[in-house]
Amino acid sequence: MLPAYIPDELCTTLGIEADRDLNPDAPEACLDALNADLQDDHVSAAGLEPEQLDELQQVVADARADGIDLKVVVIDQNPWMDTALRDVATEVGINHPDATVLVLSPSFAGTYSTTYDRVTLEAGEDYAKAVPGNPAAATQAFVDQLQAPQFPWTGLTIALVILVALAMAATRALQVRARRTAPPSTPESTPAP
């Protein structure tokens, strides 16, 4: 597994010195503080106003009541690359293996889950990013996507494979039948000299 990039913005949001020259253990300290913060209400959102935090906690509680073990991390600034949020989500997921993790910044989202496939998670990320500045609404959009009915691609694939196999068998049967019913071929007569 590649080492995760833990963005300085996470440390700053959690109130930990992010300068790695001054604090070389910053990434580990940030992750420890983050996991401790997630223990009580499954939310880490240090920079939110109390009303926003209450709304976000309610969305997470509702998702948990619906059977989604959701953890949400809100970072108050965008990291320089959006993939850092997936690294944070993965690190949280390692400590909470059955959880679905959503990490939000003002413009980005990152996810991790062993329950949902990557396509579903990325679709949920897209919906979450469409609601910038409102972590509760972004999280609700993400949860709604997780709960949306998914197209049964496996069933479609199986049906298509069966149809192709039947078409091949029918084509072969027609070839065999055509050979049996064809008149016997006679050698062409060559004209006499």
MIGU-173130 format. One record per atom (N, C-alpha, C): residue in three letters; atom name; x, y, z. Coordinates in steps of 0.05 Angstrom, whole numbers, padded with zeros to 5 digits. Example, Ala and Ser with C-alpha at 12.3 -4.5 7.8 and 13.67 -1.06 7.14 Angstrom:
<recs>
rest,atom,east,north,up
ala,N,00264,-00114,00156
ala,CA,00246,-00090,00156
ala,C,00264,-00066,00156
ser,N,00257,-00045,00142
ser,CA,00273,-00021,00143
ser,C,00258,00001,00157
</recs>
This chain:
<recs>
rest,atom,east,north,up
met,N,00017,-00024,00000
met,CA,00000,00000,00000
met,C,00018,00025,00000
leu,N,00011,00044,-00016
leu,CA,00026,00069,-00017
leu,C,00022,00085,00008
pro,N,00041,00100,00016
pro,CA,00037,00117,00040
pro,C,00017,00139,00034
ala,N,00001,00145,00053
ala,CA,-00020,00165,00050
ala,C,-00008,00193,00053
tyr,N,-00019,00211,00038
tyr,CA,-00012,00239,00041
tyr,C,-00033,00252,00059
ile,N,-00025,00260,00083
ile,CA,-00043,00274,00101
ile,C,-00038,00304,00098
pro,N,-00058,00318,00088
pro,CA,-00054,00346,00082
pro,C,-00051,00364,00107
asp,N,-00035,00384,00105
asp,CA,-00032,00403,00127
asp,C,-00058,00416,00135
glu,N,-00077,00419,00116
glu,CA,-00102,00431,00122
glu,C,-00118,00415,00143
leu,N,-00115,00389,00143
leu,CA,-00128,00373,00164
leu,C,-00117,00380,00191
cys,N,-00090,00381,00193
cys,CA,-00078,00388,00218
cys,C,-00086,00416,00228
thr,N,-00087,00435,00210
thr,CA,-00095,00462,00217
thr,C,-00123,00462,00227
thr,N,-00141,00448,00213
thr,CA,-00169,00447,00222
thr,C,-00171,00436,00250
leu,N,-00155,00416,00256
leu,CA,-00155,00403,00283
leu,C,-00139,00418,00304
gly,N,-00126,00440,00296
gly,CA,-00111,00456,00315
gly,C,-00084,00445,00321
ile,N,-00072,00430,00303
ile,CA,-00046,00418,00307
ile,C,-00026,00431,00289
glu,N,-00002,00437,00299
glu,CA,00019,00450,00283
glu,C,00025,00432,00258
ala,N,00021,00444,00235
ala,CA,00024,00428,00210
ala,C,00052,00429,00198
asp,N,00068,00448,00206
asp,CA,00095,00451,00195
asp,C,00111,00426,00203
arg,N,00118,00410,00183
arg,CA,00132,00385,00189
arg,C,00161,00389,00197
asp,N,00172,00413,00193
asp,CA,00198,00418,00203
asp,C,00197,00423,00234
leu,N,00175,00436,00243
leu,CA,00172,00440,00271
leu,C,00159,00416,00285
asn,N,00143,00402,00271
asn,CA,00129,00379,00282
asn,C,00130,00356,00263
pro,N,00152,00340,00262
pro,CA,00155,00319,00243
pro,C,00133,00297,00246
asp,N,00121,00295,00269
asp,CA,00101,00275,00274
asp,C,00073,00285,00268
ala,N,00071,00308,00254
ala,CA,00045,00320,00249
ala,C,00024,00302,00236
pro,N,00031,00287,00215
pro,CA,00011,00269,00203
pro,C,-00001,00249,00223
glu,N,00016,00236,00238
glu,CA,00007,00216,00257
glu,C,-00010,00229,00279
ala,N,-00001,00253,00289
ala,CA,-00015,00267,00309
ala,C,-00043,00276,00299
cys,N,-00043,00285,00274
cys,CA,-00069,00293,00262
cys,C,-00088,00270,00260
leu,N,-00078,00247,00251
leu,CA,-00096,00223,00248
leu,C,-00105,00213,00276
asp,N,-00088,00214,00296
asp,CA,-00096,00206,00323
asp,C,-00118,00225,00333
ala,N,-00114,00251,00330
ala,CA,-00134,00270,00339
ala,C,-00160,00266,00323
leu,N,-00158,00261,00297
leu,CA,-00182,00257,00281
leu,C,-00197,00233,00290
asn,N,-00184,00211,00294
asn,CA,-00198,00186,00302
asn,C,-00210,00189,00330
ala,N,-00197,00204,00348
ala,CA,-00209,00210,00374
ala,C,-00234,00227,00371
asp,N,-00233,00246,00353
asp,CA,-00256,00264,00349
asp,C,-00280,00249,00337
leu,N,-00275,00229,00322
leu,CA,-00296,00214,00309
leu,C,-00310,00194,00328
gln,N,-00298,00189,00351
gln,CA,-00309,00168,00369
gln,C,-00337,00174,00379
asp,N,-00342,00199,00388
asp,CA,-00368,00204,00401
asp,C,-00392,00206,00382
asp,N,-00390,00223,00362
asp,CA,-00413,00228,00344
asp,C,-00408,00221,00315
his,N,-00385,00209,00309
his,CA,-00378,00200,00282
his,C,-00373,00224,00263
val,N,-00369,00248,00274
val,CA,-00365,00272,00259
val,C,-00340,00286,00270
ser,N,-00323,00296,00251
ser,CA,-00301,00314,00259
ser,C,-00304,00338,00241
ala,N,-00312,00360,00253
ala,CA,-00317,00385,00238
ala,C,-00311,00409,00256
ala,N,-00286,00412,00263
ala,CA,-00278,00433,00282
ala,C,-00285,00461,00274
gly,N,-00286,00467,00248
gly,CA,-00290,00495,00239
gly,C,-00318,00503,00235
leu,N,-00338,00486,00240
leu,CA,-00366,00492,00234
leu,C,-00379,00508,00257
glu,N,-00398,00524,00249
glu,CA,-00415,00538,00269
glu,C,-00432,00517,00283
pro,N,-00441,00522,00308
pro,CA,-00456,00502,00323
pro,C,-00481,00492,00308
glu,N,-00496,00510,00294
glu,CA,-00520,00502,00280
glu,C,-00513,00483,00257
gln,N,-00491,00489,00243
gln,CA,-00482,00472,00221
gln,C,-00474,00445,00231
leu,N,-00460,00445,00254
leu,CA,-00451,00420,00266
leu,C,-00475,00403,00274
asp,N,-00495,00415,00286
asp,CA,-00519,00401,00294
asp,C,-00533,00388,00270
glu,N,-00535,00403,00248
glu,CA,-00547,00393,00224
glu,C,-00532,00369,00213
leu,N,-00505,00371,00213
leu,CA,-00488,00350,00202
leu,C,-00490,00325,00220
gln,N,-00490,00329,00246
gln,CA,-00493,00306,00265
gln,C,-00519,00292,00261
gln,N,-00541,00308,00255
gln,CA,-00567,00295,00250
gln,C,-00567,00279,00225
val,N,-00554,00289,00204
val,CA,-00553,00274,00178
val,C,-00538,00248,00183
val,N,-00516,00249,00198
val,CA,-00500,00225,00203
val,C,-00517,00205,00221
ala,N,-00531,00216,00241
ala,CA,-00547,00198,00258
ala,C,-00569,00185,00242
asp,N,-00582,00200,00223
asp,CA,-00603,00189,00206
asp,C,-00591,00167,00188
ala,N,-00568,00172,00177
ala,CA,-00555,00151,00160
ala,C,-00549,00126,00176
arg,N,-00539,00130,00200
arg,CA,-00533,00107,00217
arg,C,-00559,00092,00224
ala,N,-00581,00106,00228
ala,CA,-00606,00093,00234
ala,C,-00616,00077,00210
asp,N,-00607,00085,00186
asp,CA,-00614,00071,00161
asp,C,-00594,00049,00155
gly,N,-00575,00044,00173
gly,CA,-00556,00022,00169
gly,C,-00530,00029,00156
ile,N,-00524,00055,00152
ile,CA,-00499,00063,00141
ile,C,-00481,00072,00163
asp,N,-00459,00058,00167
asp,CA,-00439,00065,00188
asp,C,-00422,00088,00176
leu,N,-00432,00112,00179
leu,CA,-00420,00136,00166
leu,C,-00403,00151,00185
lys,N,-00379,00159,00175
lys,CA,-00361,00177,00189
lys,C,-00356,00200,00170
val,N,-00358,00225,00180
val,CA,-00355,00249,00164
val,C,-00333,00267,00176
val,N,-00315,00275,00159
val,CA,-00293,00293,00166
val,C,-00296,00318,00149
val,N,-00296,00342,00162
val,CA,-00298,00367,00147
val,C,-00272,00382,00152
ile,N,-00258,00389,00130
ile,CA,-00234,00404,00131
ile,C,-00241,00432,00121
asp,N,-00232,00453,00136
asp,CA,-00241,00480,00129
asp,C,-00227,00493,00106
gln,N,-00206,00481,00095
gln,CA,-00192,00491,00071
gln,C,-00187,00469,00051
asn,N,-00185,00476,00026
asn,CA,-00179,00455,00006
asn,C,-00149,00449,00007
pro,N,-00142,00423,00006
pro,CA,-00114,00416,00003
pro,C,-00106,00422,-00026
trp,N,-00080,00422,-00031
trp,CA,-00070,00429,-00058
trp,C,-00078,00408,-00079
met,N,-00085,00384,-00071
met,CA,-00095,00364,-00090
met,C,-00118,00349,-00077
asp,N,-00138,00344,-00093
asp,CA,-00162,00332,-00082
asp,C,-00159,00303,-00073
thr,N,-00140,00289,-00084
thr,CA,-00136,00261,-00077
thr,C,-00127,00257,-00048
ala,N,-00117,00278,-00036
ala,CA,-00109,00276,-00008
ala,C,-00133,00270,00010
leu,N,-00157,00278,00002
leu,CA,-00181,00272,00018
leu,C,-00187,00243,00017
arg,N,-00182,00229,-00005
arg,CA,-00186,00200,-00006
arg,C,-00165,00187,00013
asp,N,-00141,00197,00013
asp,CA,-00121,00186,00032
asp,C,-00130,00188,00061
val,N,-00141,00212,00068
val,CA,-00151,00215,00095
val,C,-00174,00196,00100
ala,N,-00192,00193,00081
ala,CA,-00215,00175,00084
ala,C,-00205,00146,00088
thr,N,-00185,00139,00072
thr,CA,-00173,00111,00074
thr,C,-00161,00107,00102
glu,N,-00146,00126,00112
glu,CA,-00134,00123,00138
glu,C,-00155,00121,00160
val,N,-00177,00136,00158
val,CA,-00199,00133,00177
val,C,-00211,00105,00174
gly,N,-00215,00097,00149
gly,CA,-00227,00070,00144
gly,C,-00210,00047,00155
ile,N,-00184,00051,00155
ile,CA,-00167,00030,00167
ile,C,-00173,00026,00197
asn,N,-00178,00048,00210
asn,CA,-00185,00047,00239
asn,C,-00214,00040,00244
his,N,-00231,00043,00224
his,CA,-00259,00037,00227
his,C,-00267,00020,00202
pro,N,-00259,-00006,00201
pro,CA,-00261,-00021,00177
pro,C,-00289,-00025,00165
asp,N,-00310,-00023,00181
asp,CA,-00337,-00027,00170
asp,C,-00350,00000,00163
ala,N,-00336,00022,00166
ala,CA,-00347,00048,00162
ala,C,-00346,00057,00133
thr,N,-00364,00073,00125
thr,CA,-00363,00088,00100
thr,C,-00355,00116,00109
val,N,-00333,00126,00097
val,CA,-00321,00152,00106
val,C,-00324,00172,00083
leu,N,-00333,00196,00091
leu,CA,-00335,00219,00073
leu,C,-00318,00241,00084
val,N,-00299,00251,00069
val,CA,-00283,00274,00077
val,C,-00289,00297,00058
leu,N,-00297,00320,00070
leu,CA,-00304,00343,00054
leu,C,-00286,00367,00059
ser,N,-00280,00382,00038
ser,CA,-00267,00408,00041
ser,C,-00285,00427,00025
pro,N,-00279,00453,00024
pro,CA,-00298,00471,00010
pro,C,-00304,00463,-00018
ser,N,-00286,00452,-00033
ser,CA,-00291,00445,-00061
ser,C,-00287,00416,-00068
phe,N,-00276,00400,-00050
phe,CA,-00269,00372,-00057
phe,C,-00284,00353,-00038
ala,N,-00283,00327,-00046
ala,CA,-00293,00306,-00029
ala,C,-00276,00281,-00034
gly,N,-00273,00265,-00014
gly,CA,-00259,00240,-00016
gly,C,-00274,00219,00001
thr,N,-00273,00194,-00008
thr,CA,-00288,00173,00005
thr,C,-00272,00147,00008
tyr,N,-00283,00131,00026
tyr,CA,-00273,00104,00030
tyr,C,-00296,00086,00040
ser,N,-00297,00062,00031
ser,CA,-00317,00043,00041
ser,C,-00310,00015,00032
thr,N,-00316,-00004,00049
thr,CA,-00314,-00032,00041
thr,C,-00342,-00042,00035
thr,N,-00362,-00026,00039
thr,CA,-00390,-00033,00034
thr,C,-00400,-00026,00007
tyr,N,-00391,-00003,-00003
tyr,CA,-00401,00008,-00029
tyr,C,-00378,00007,-00049
asp,N,-00385,00003,-00074
asp,CA,-00365,00002,-00095
asp,C,-00355,00030,-00102
arg,N,-00332,00032,-00115
arg,CA,-00320,00058,-00122
arg,C,-00338,00075,-00140
val,N,-00353,00063,-00158
val,CA,-00370,00078,-00176
val,C,-00391,00092,-00160
thr,N,-00404,00078,-00141
thr,CA,-00424,00091,-00124
thr,C,-00412,00112,-00107
leu,N,-00389,00107,-00095
leu,CA,-00376,00128,-00079
leu,C,-00369,00153,-00095
glu,N,-00359,00149,-00119
glu,CA,-00351,00173,-00135
glu,C,-00376,00188,-00144
ala,N,-00397,00174,-00150
ala,CA,-00422,00188,-00157
ala,C,-00432,00204,-00132
gly,N,-00430,00192,-00109
gly,CA,-00437,00206,-00084
gly,C,-00419,00230,-00080
glu,N,-00393,00227,-00086
glu,CA,-00375,00250,-00083
glu,C,-00384,00273,-00102
asp,N,-00391,00266,-00126
asp,CA,-00400,00287,-00145
asp,C,-00424,00302,-00134
tyr,N,-00443,00288,-00123
tyr,CA,-00467,00301,-00111
tyr,C,-00459,00318,-00087
ala,N,-00441,00308,-00071
ala,CA,-00432,00323,-00047
ala,C,-00417,00349,-00056
lys,N,-00401,00347,-00076
lys,CA,-00386,00371,-00086
lys,C,-00404,00391,-00098
ala,N,-00428,00383,-00106
ala,CA,-00447,00402,-00119
ala,C,-00461,00420,-00098
val,N,-00455,00415,-00072
val,CA,-00467,00431,-00051
val,C,-00444,00444,-00034
pro,N,-00429,00462,-00046
pro,CA,-00406,00473,-00031
pro,C,-00415,00491,-00008
gly,N,-00400,00491,00013
gly,CA,-00405,00509,00035
gly,C,-00426,00500,00055
asn,N,-00438,00477,00050
asn,CA,-00459,00466,00067
asn,C,-00454,00437,00072
pro,N,-00437,00430,00092
pro,CA,-00430,00402,00097
pro,C,-00454,00384,00102
ala,N,-00474,00394,00116
ala,CA,-00497,00377,00122
ala,C,-00512,00370,00096
ala,N,-00516,00389,00079
ala,CA,-00530,00384,00053
ala,C,-00513,00367,00035
ala,N,-00487,00371,00035
ala,CA,-00468,00355,00019
ala,C,-00469,00326,00029
thr,N,-00469,00322,00055
thr,CA,-00469,00295,00066
thr,C,-00496,00282,00060
gln,N,-00518,00297,00061
gln,CA,-00544,00285,00055
gln,C,-00545,00277,00025
ala,N,-00534,00294,00008
ala,CA,-00533,00287,-00021
ala,C,-00516,00261,-00025
phe,N,-00495,00258,-00010
phe,CA,-00478,00234,-00012
phe,C,-00494,00210,-00002
val,N,-00507,00212,00021
val,CA,-00523,00190,00032
val,C,-00545,00182,00013
asp,N,-00558,00203,00001
asp,CA,-00580,00197,-00018
asp,C,-00570,00180,-00041
gln,N,-00546,00186,-00051
gln,CA,-00535,00171,-00073
gln,C,-00528,00142,-00065
leu,N,-00519,00139,-00040
leu,CA,-00514,00112,-00030
leu,C,-00539,00095,-00029
gln,N,-00561,00109,-00022
gln,CA,-00587,00095,-00019
gln,C,-00603,00093,-00045
ala,N,-00594,00106,-00066
ala,CA,-00609,00105,-00091
ala,C,-00607,00077,-00103
pro,N,-00628,00068,-00117
pro,CA,-00627,00042,-00130
pro,C,-00605,00042,-00151
gln,N,-00590,00020,-00152
gln,CA,-00569,00018,-00172
gln,C,-00577,00000,-00195
phe,N,-00568,00006,-00219
phe,CA,-00575,-00010,-00242
phe,C,-00561,-00037,-00238
pro,N,-00575,-00059,-00244
pro,CA,-00564,-00086,-00239
pro,C,-00545,-00094,-00262
trp,N,-00521,-00084,-00263
trp,CA,-00502,-00089,-00284
trp,C,-00495,-00119,-00286
thr,N,-00493,-00132,-00263
thr,CA,-00486,-00161,-00264
thr,C,-00508,-00177,-00278
gly,N,-00533,-00171,-00272
gly,CA,-00555,-00185,-00285
gly,C,-00555,-00180,-00315
leu,N,-00550,-00155,-00323
leu,CA,-00549,-00149,-00351
leu,C,-00527,-00164,-00365
thr,N,-00504,-00165,-00353
thr,CA,-00481,-00179,-00364
thr,C,-00486,-00208,-00368
ile,N,-00498,-00221,-00348
ile,CA,-00505,-00249,-00350
ile,C,-00525,-00254,-00372
ala,N,-00545,-00237,-00374
ala,CA,-00566,-00240,-00395
ala,C,-00553,-00237,-00423
leu,N,-00535,-00217,-00426
leu,CA,-00522,-00214,-00452
leu,C,-00504,-00237,-00459
val,N,-00490,-00249,-00440
val,CA,-00473,-00272,-00446
val,C,-00490,-00296,-00454
ile,N,-00513,-00299,-00441
ile,CA,-00531,-00321,-00448
ile,C,-00542,-00317,-00476
leu,N,-00550,-00292,-00482
leu,CA,-00561,-00286,-00509
leu,C,-00540,-00291,-00531
val,N,-00516,-00283,-00526
val,CA,-00494,-00288,-00546
val,C,-00489,-00318,-00549
ala,N,-00489,-00332,-00528
ala,CA,-00485,-00362,-00529
ala,C,-00508,-00375,-00545
leu,N,-00532,-00366,-00540
leu,CA,-00555,-00377,-00555
leu,C,-00554,-00371,-00584
ala,N,-00546,-00346,-00590
ala,CA,-00543,-00338,-00618
ala,C,-00521,-00355,-00632
met,N,-00499,-00360,-00618
met,CA,-00478,-00376,-00630
met,C,-00488,-00405,-00635
ala,N,-00502,-00416,-00615
ala,CA,-00512,-00443,-00618
ala,C,-00533,-00445,-00641
ala,N,-00550,-00425,-00643
ala,CA,-00570,-00425,-00665
ala,C,-00556,-00422,-00692
thr,N,-00536,-00406,-00694
thr,CA,-00521,-00402,-00719
thr,C,-00508,-00429,-00727
arg,N,-00496,-00442,-00708
arg,CA,-00483,-00468,-00714
arg,C,-00503,-00489,-00722
ala,N,-00526,-00489,-00709
ala,CA,-00547,-00509,-00716
ala,C,-00557,-00504,-00744
leu,N,-00560,-00478,-00752
leu,CA,-00569,-00472,-00779
leu,C,-00548,-00480,-00800
gln,N,-00523,-00477,-00793
gln,CA,-00501,-00485,-00812
gln,C,-00502,-00515,-00816
val,N,-00505,-00530,-00795
val,CA,-00506,-00560,-00797
val,C,-00530,-00568,-00813
arg,N,-00553,-00556,-00808
arg,CA,-00578,-00563,-00822
arg,C,-00575,-00556,-00852
ala,N,-00563,-00534,-00858
ala,CA,-00559,-00526,-00886
ala,C,-00542,-00546,-00901
arg,N,-00521,-00556,-00888
arg,CA,-00504,-00576,-00901
arg,C,-00519,-00602,-00906
arg,N,-00536,-00610,-00888
arg,CA,-00550,-00635,-00891
arg,C,-00571,-00634,-00913
thr,N,-00584,-00611,-00916
thr,CA,-00605,-00609,-00936
thr,C,-00595,-00600,-00963
ala,N,-00571,-00593,-00966
ala,CA,-00560,-00584,-00992
ala,C,-00558,-00608,-01010
pro,N,-00564,-00604,-01036
pro,CA,-00561,-00627,-01055
pro,C,-00532,-00634,-01057
pro,N,-00527,-00660,-01062
pro,CA,-00499,-00668,-01064
pro,C,-00486,-00653,-01087
ser,N,-00462,-00646,-01083
ser,CA,-00448,-00632,-01104
ser,C,-00436,-00652,-01123
thr,N,-00438,-00645,-01148
thr,CA,-00427,-00662,-01169
thr,C,-00404,-00647,-01182
pro,N,-00383,-00663,-01189
pro,CA,-00361,-00649,-01202
pro,C,-00370,-00637,-01228
glu,N,-00360,-00614,-01233
glu,CA,-00368,-00601,-01258
glu,C,-00356,-00616,-01282
ser,N,-00372,-00619,-01302
ser,CA,-00363,-00632,-01326
ser,C,-00345,-00613,-01341
thr,N,-00325,-00624,-01350
thr,CA,-00307,-00608,-01367
thr,C,-00314,-00614,-01396
pro,N,-00316,-00594,-01412
pro,CA,-00323,-00599,-01440
pro,C,-00302,-00616,-01454
ala,N,-00311,-00632,-01472
ala,CA,-00292,-00649,-01487
ala,C,-00277,-00632,-01507
pro,N,-00252,-00640,-01511
pro,CA,-00236,-00625,-01531
pro,C,-00243,-00630,-01559
</recs>
